[in-house]
């Protein structure tokens, strides 16, 4: 019998606001434990939360980028449960009125794992979202041999929870969903979405059912994946485990399992027998806020998303769809390309330089685009100089290598190397006259009909100019002078 | 005349005239406390050295310059204990000042002394303190009211010129009535709650206890206003509340809610309050009957909403980060359980359990949600009434102070002590209790309070009305014999 897996993802994303959700403490990863705390995020008696409106704006922005409906009123609720990483023993969250509802994440080919890009079952699938809500992050526990330490730096960081519909059909689709979602969030400037830093965390709900059966199987939640490929591996393992269990006739029940990346297995954490009653109720410390003004402000600053960028690069610049994807999907590369091609007459040439010379130089030096020694403006200038014929393509490569090594702008290098092409008509005309006079035989051949002879003369002029003459101009001047003879 | 028997306004004049120094005032107060507080037990902690240091540098030109103010043990004062009279916070010291305390300091006042209360402000008698009961200065065999019983008692006993309390369902007005002082509950949002340990966040409000209405106005001037650290504080203008005192009240309309005068009230209270209302009439006010039809539901609604909010607000007291932690727990769950079992008193536990219940899955709609709807109806009752009248006048408490221990085993009867005060918190309106006479019992005079209720942010008119009554009657001048 064939089994169909069904996956729904709950993704938690830390927003990159400057301060925390309900207090003025800075949001900073990697600080000294408990350096960024105050009575509010420590939940001390008497402290009160105040909403960070920038977090509301960023969530509304995410919602707009993902095509969600934004609630007219933003309301917070208290989610009650006891845990040492939750200083108030309730979390301020959103229950029945999430800030965003509906919408979806469009999957694209390059979002899939490389080895799966050839076998995409549902191209252009859009995974629909149930909701996005805003809440405060909890603290981080560190378990030592005989004690546990709690670092409250993370407590109160604005956290978006993005919940998908259970309509992801494979580990590869889950991979594509997370990759595409991450790209959108990064392009939107709402999060750095680095899973290793815990800025993006993902819980998977996965079930299997025999083909033909309508009802979903028992929903099993997996936690503790710290990379997108980890999610793929965990799902692949878990789906196989569940199918195996079904085939052995074992009844699966609702439970939570923990992914262990090292062993490549999931382990039972808890069954749902002790289901929590979170006793949600509206937080009386926070008055509901109308969102129309916030949403209006955000609408005015919607960034271009990777999908739109890819389409624009293909349509306007004539870049291949694959190249457009490479350029658009990575925010660093995309920003670099945008800056480099800003004033360019031929963005496609800039794209080629970025994709070929720049990426291979970066690859060879294992450098990141953000730390590239060649500024996008410099690369743009280099391409322009070549396009204008001021230096040859070959010289351009030499200049680029020097730019990458020294960080100097192209003009400086061209001047230092004396590469600047001679485009002064007077000087070129004098050189041409000189060559014509010194080579009467070749001139005669040309005039007798051997057109290719002009190349020899051209070569001579270039030689005389020590390679500096603009080859195009030399050709033109020679042809005119020979015809006028 | 003893220095400590002066009102806040009077001692302010003495300080400004340099007839006395802030340190001398503090010393006089401390001597008075040392002499009478063993019988009253209004204070749970004092730091004389710290207050004396502040007194030496006090600027008497400021509105409350150099005047010591007692603070209820539920409001954070930097470096001082803040136990909310609970075992679970024993030893806890505040790492910050509440906004009201910052404002008092800015006005030149010196926070001095922590006053006793019902644990976490839950109670009407101050018997639910984990430290000791507080005794009524008029009859030390009786309760001072609650939950701010310590603040009321120390003001009544001349152990403080003024004190801060908190009022969630009557916790300022009821003890003020029972101790014979003025107690003001400002409108919800008038005074910042930042630094007030929350009991029921949508009902709590900080306010002053004073010997006179003018002093209440001066205190309100100092503590009112928008606070960016409390999203429920409102950006309403803060007038000079003392400026309109003494103005004529002729033609102002006072409403008598018919539902508040239907029996069940101690006859001495009923008679005294009716006499006070007649007195208002003689001052030129017009008395109008009004109706608050949902009055009968107020206590029920209150005990659902207040306990629900409290169940979450008090969850943070778990022994993990601060306060009492039970020894010998085998695991985390046991540590939570034992800590809270040992740390909380019976009334607090009762309310946490009640609040947890009304929020539970399957009961939320029937209790919490419905209570919120009825709360809206109660608020509308007042809105409708205030279309007809400038303020409402009624008893503060249905009876004078009862005996210590008399109600301890009857929580339901205890809850009814707040029957006239609770609705103001549910509606977010302002209210004040002022002395309006005495009941005689066992050869002792027991104060009776008159309650005035006003529209949200209409404290100026409320104070003007209260002041007119006070200045034309002798009650506020009477002092307990100690």
HADDOCK unambig.tbl for C-alpha pairs under 7 A between the chains (distance, minus, plus):
assign (segid A and resid 45 and name CA) (segid B and resid 197 and name CA) 5.12 0.50 0.50
assign (segid A and resid 46 and name CA) (segid B and resid 194 and name CA) 5.95 0.50 0.50
assign (segid A and resid 46 and name CA) (segid B and resid 195 and name CA) 4.03 0.50 0.50
assign (segid A and resid 46 and name CA) (segid B and resid 196 and name CA) 4.57 0.50 0.50
assign (segid A and resid 46 and name CA) (segid B and resid 197 and name CA) 3.85 0.50 0.50
assign (segid A and resid 46 and name CA) (segid B and resid 198 and name CA) 5.95 0.50 0.50
assign (segid A and resid 47 and name CA) (segid B and resid 194 and name CA) 5.76 0.50 0.50
assign (segid A and resid 47 and name CA) (segid B and resid 195 and name CA) 5.58 0.50 0.50
assign (segid A and resid 48 and name CA) (segid B and resid 194 and name CA) 5.93 0.50 0.50
assign (segid A and resid 48 and name CA) (segid B and resid 229 and name CA) 6.73 0.50 0.50
assign (segid A and resid 48 and name CA) (segid B and resid 230 and name CA) 6.15 0.50 0.50
assign (segid A and resid 50 and name CA) (segid B and resid 229 and name CA) 6.28 0.50 0.50
assign (segid A and resid 50 and name CA) (segid B and resid 230 and name CA) 6.66 0.50 0.50
assign (segid A and resid 50 and name CA) (segid B and resid 231 and name CA) 5.81 0.50 0.50
assign (segid A and resid 80 and name CA) (segid B and resid 312 and name CA) 6.79 0.50 0.50
assign (segid A and resid 84 and name CA) (segid B and resid 320 and name CA) 6.70 0.50 0.50
assign (segid A and resid 87 and name CA) (segid B and resid 316 and name CA) 6.33 0.50 0.50
assign (segid A and resid 88 and name CA) (segid B and resid 315 and name CA) 6.42 0.50 0.50
assign (segid A and resid 88 and name CA) (segid B and resid 316 and name CA) 4.39 0.50 0.50
assign (segid A and resid 89 and name CA) (segid B and resid 315 and name CA) 5.53 0.50 0.50
assign (segid A and resid 89 and name CA) (segid B and resid 316 and name CA) 5.34 0.50 0.50
assign (segid A and resid 90 and name CA) (segid B and resid 312 and name CA) 6.79 0.50 0.50
assign (segid A and resid 277 and name CA) (segid B and resid 360 and name CA) 6.82 0.50 0.50
assign (segid A and resid 277 and name CA) (segid B and resid 361 and name CA) 6.38 0.50 0.50
assign (segid A and resid 279 and name CA) (segid B and resid 359 and name CA) 5.25 0.50 0.50
assign (segid A and resid 279 and name CA) (segid B and resid 360 and name CA) 5.33 0.50 0.50
assign (segid A and resid 279 and name CA) (segid B and resid 361 and name CA) 6.39 0.50 0.50
assign (segid A and resid 284 and name CA) (segid B and resid 201 and name CA) 5.83 0.50 0.50
assign (segid A and resid 284 and name CA) (segid B and resid 202 and name CA) 5.49 0.50 0.50
assign (segid A and resid 285 and name CA) (segid B and resid 201 and name CA) 6.27 0.50 0.50
assign (segid A and resid 285 and name CA) (segid B and resid 231 and name CA) 6.74 0.50 0.50
assign (segid A and resid 285 and name CA) (segid B and resid 232 and name CA) 6.47 0.50 0.50
assign (segid A and resid 286 and name CA) (segid B and resid 231 and name CA) 6.04 0.50 0.50
assign (segid A and resid 286 and name CA) (segid B and resid 232 and name CA) 6.88 0.50 0.50
assign (segid A and resid 287 and name CA) (segid B and resid 231 and name CA) 6.86 0.50 0.50
assign (segid A and resid 287 and name CA) (segid B and resid 232 and name CA) 6.73 0.50 0.50
